[in-house]
Amino acid sequence: MDLGLKDKVAIVTGSSRGLGLASARALASEGCLVCLCGRTESTLAQARRDVAARAVGDERVVGIAADVSTPHGVKTVIDGTMAAFGGIDILVNNVGLARGATLIDTSDEEWQEAFDQTLFPAIRASRLAVPHMKHRGGGAIVIIASVFGREAGGRMTYNAVKAAEISLGKSLAQQLASSNIRVNSVSPGSILFEGGSWWKRQQENPAGIAEFVKRELPFGVFLAPAALIALLFGDAIIGWYLRVSGL
């Protein structure tokens, strides 16, 4: 299926590995101009080469080293994308981190870190990207939340910021629809990729994780980093929805 994404400009935050990298690969394969970002230059450079191999040309993928938990880092990514490609059509808000334990054992600093590393990057990147999308007549934003933003489980801090991201997505969808900007949140379950938290636990305790998978995951396997996020950006998908809805 042609998703109608050729030459659209896409930013994927936290895209040097995992779901962010998988999303960047999918968007590049669909013909997008893609901006990746991450904090570690060596990992980011490797990811850029990986994604560029799936693009029409090497010049269609850029990697920007930046810490998007800070306002300056987010601005660096947005400005760098504009300098490279001259516009923004797609934004994938993918970064997230939360530490802490129980209510009593989690400090204010850990709570603040959870919001700084997860919710505020999505707010700031969206706020800076939206004017550029409006200038081009529309766009699309996807916020990578989590199943733990909807259900109990996981770290308390992580649950709270992911629930906030889901709510943010609903508010933005309502606000931006009149500007032809679509907003969706995605709530993945447990995802396994090399270097990720589940992968590390699997290395430390293979038998324990195997038992967890058998007990807790309905299909009996971890999810792989999915490329289906690209579908949410496709004009073909929206056209299909309008047709079947009779709109």
Buried (B, 14 or more C-beta within 10 A) or exposed (E): EEBBBEEBBBBBBBBBBBBBBBBBBBBBBBBBBBBBBBBEEEBBBBBBEBBBEBBBEEEBBBBBBBBBBBEEBBBBBBEBBBEBBEBBBBBBBBBBBBBBEEEEEBEEEBBEBBBBBBBBBBBBBBEBBBEBBBEBEBBBBBBBBBBBBBEEEBBBBBBBBBBBBBBBBEEBBEEBEEEEBBBBBBBBBBBBBEEBEBBEBBEEEEEEBEEBBEEEEEEEEBBEBBBEBBBBBBBEBBEEEEEEEEE
